[in-house]
């Protein structure tokens, strides 16, 4: 065989190897999506696991509604943009008839922008969707959105709820969800990163019928149940993507000068493992492994996230 023929044969072998091996390498580089149909290592009154239906009976309306709350897979066709005001105006039924789990709007994956006026643990008495678990690190994070940064009405006029549940926290921890706030979606961290800011949330629409008579869209005079605390029963539940640093939406309103968001120089460094934060000039500020560092805009933000100041830091 001539030298030219040998070289030609070698290039054929190389090309064939590339065709066979390159797709395999690309597939291996993709993170696998975990099966979270049954949540494990999740202590609750019934044991340490929790199904999608929570403590609801499979096939029942409660079981079906819980399974919608506990969705954890991304939509096949992405998220559609929706104004928060349009979300508020989605059909909410009548006082006697509420939307069920079969309502078509429950199958919509949407993106909204709202001003975060509060972030707190929700359902701490133990919700059916969470198998009655009550731990603050287990229950859903309730995030309250408004279109007017000055809206603090305790009766919830104009307020929409979006929620982050445990399956979503686990996906975020693995870096599988889109976010510019990091992979820690615990309630204290969400509060530290989101409170007092315009934020874009993407996730699944869900009508929470448990609060049907507690919304202004249904009880317009607050006389049926007398306990209104939200504008609508429609939520984004679960949230599956978060983006901060966005502009107010077209339907934003203002009744005065909005409060300023937390400010800082971004030079507060926390250690993810020890939950201790350091300031510039502190002995541990430059000593941390880069993989352990999380930055905060201020000491107040670090404390809100559950971190404490290093003892050797002035």
Buried (B, 14 or more C-beta within 10 A) or exposed (E): EEEEEEEEEEEEEEEEEEEEEEEEEEEEEEEEEEEBEEBEEBBBEEEEEBBBBBBBEEEEEBBBBBBBBBBBEBBEEEBEEBBBBEBBEBEBBEEEEBBEBEBEBBEBBBBBBBBBBBBBBBBBEBBBBBBBBBBEEBBBBBBBBBBBBBBEBEBBBBBBBBBBBBBBBBBBBEEBBEBEBBBBBBBBBBBBBBBBBBBBBBBBBBBBBBBBBBBBBBBEEBEBBEEBBBBBBBBBBBBBBBBBEEEBBEBBBEEEEBEEBBEBEEBBBBBBEEEBBBBEEBEBBEEBEEEEEBBBBBBBBBBBBBBEBBEEBE
